């Protein structure tokens, strides 16, 4: 079992920045692909970013490329999402997730095994 706890959400003006953190406990964090997803009211949960433990690769949704950065600190069992140049359309509940499936982390929520409780990010215009 892996327990995930997100923090760092809040209210920010458009153009501002936030850094989300996701602290993991339980099994060996370094052997998990770590993903960030977001869900706006009335919408599906969407992929945001992923960091794969296997080769250290990262990938992003097109909507956040160049603005968001995912990183991990295995010594602290924590994955981060640095969000810059935030837009009102980034408003959502942000979730981190962990997976051991496949060689690289997936873009699909159904392929993740563990989830945090989510943290609200609200971007005002």
C-alpha positions, 0 to 999 in steps of 0.5 A: 500500500502507498498513501499519498497526501497532496498539499500546496493548492490555493487561490492565485491570480492569473499569471501567478505560480503555485507548487503542489507537493505530494508526500508518499508513505508506505512502499518504496516510493522510488519504484513508482511512476508518479502522475498528476491529474486534475478534475474540474467540476462536471468534467472527467479527470485529466492527465497533467504530468507524469514522471517515470521511475524506470528512466526518469522521463517526464511528459506533459499534457499539451495544455500545460507544456512549458508552464508546468514542471513535474519533479521528484525527490526520492529521499523525501518520498515526494513528487512536486508539480511547479505551476507557472503562468497559471490560467483560469482554465487551470482551475481544478482539483489536482490529484497525485497518483502512483503506479507500478504498471508498464515501463513508463507511467501512463496518461490514463487514470485507470492505470494508476493504483493509488491516489491522493485526496486532491488539492484545490487550485483556483486561478482568478482572472 
